[in-house]
């Protein structure tokens, strides 16, 4: 079993954000990255690196962008089924 799940979020058909879940001995951590498409183009590798850096416990306690927050419940459900843990 892999220890990471990655999901790219699309807006109007273009990728704009990345959600990443990482599992270790302690638990499952979720991180995200969001590209400001007004100034930058989305880069998957950079998005994954940023999401890995933000993968920490209690993601819901930190302010997150709306597009990420909108997709978070579905991603958490996917992670719970995959890792067979409750997040």
ABEGO torsion letter per residue (X at the ends): XBABBBBBBBBGGBBABBBBBBBBAAEBBBBBBBBBAAABBBBAAAAAAAAAAABBBGAAABBBBAAAAAAAAAAAAAAAAAAGBBX
